[in-house]
Amino acid sequence: MSEQIKRTTYAAVIGAVLAEERNLRGVSQVAAANCAKPPLAQSTWARLELGKACNMDNIARATGAFGIEPWQLIKVADDRVKALREQGIEVRYETPSDEELKEEESWLSVGAISRLSTVGLGAGLGIAAVAGIATYINKVFNTKD
C-alpha cells in the first residue's frame, strides 16, 4: 500500500499564517475582524483562516488589522509553500472539487500546515520562522525592527 499524498491549497496556507499571526498577538477572531481596515465580519475572518475567503480585498483588509502590507503576508505564504513542497506536500492554487474533498484524510488541517510549513524555514531563520510576519520579513530582508 502506497503512502497517500498530503495536499493543501495556497489559500489554506494564507489562512494558516493569518491564524498564527492572530494567535501570536493574543487576539480573538472578533477582535482581529473588528481591527481590519475596513472591518470584516467575524465569520469572514474565520473563513479566511480556513482558506475559504482568500480574495485580495479580504487579504488587504485583514493585513490592515496587523499593520502589515498584503505583500508581506504573501511573501511569508510563498516561503511556507516552498517549505511544504520540499517535504513532498502538494500545494494547489485552485479550489479542490467536491470529489477531491471527499478524500478528507489527504487534505492538511490549518494546524498541520503551520507545523509542517515552518520545518524547512526554522533551520535557516530560527525563531523568525514562527515569530510573526514583521519579524520574519525583517529577517528575510536583513532589516532592523
C-alpha angles and dihedrals in degrees: 000000000000123000114259116247112245116223144179140169130253088240090056090053089052088050093049092051091049091049091050091050092049092048092046089056091047097235131136124240088253092054093046092048091050091050093051113113102262098012122258129212113260089240090056090050090050091050090049090056089051091051092247103113102034103141121139094255092056093042091052091048093047095049088052087065089064099038093245133120124251091241089060092056091045092050091053090047092049091053091047090051090052090051091049093049090050086059091053096257116143114231116194129196095204128071112261119247121251088253092055091048090057085071087072097163092063095057117084122233121234089255092053091048090053094049097043097041093058095049095083094037097051095068095058101030104029116197092355088076089071103019097094138282098281093048091047093049091048091050094047093049094036094237131143124255 
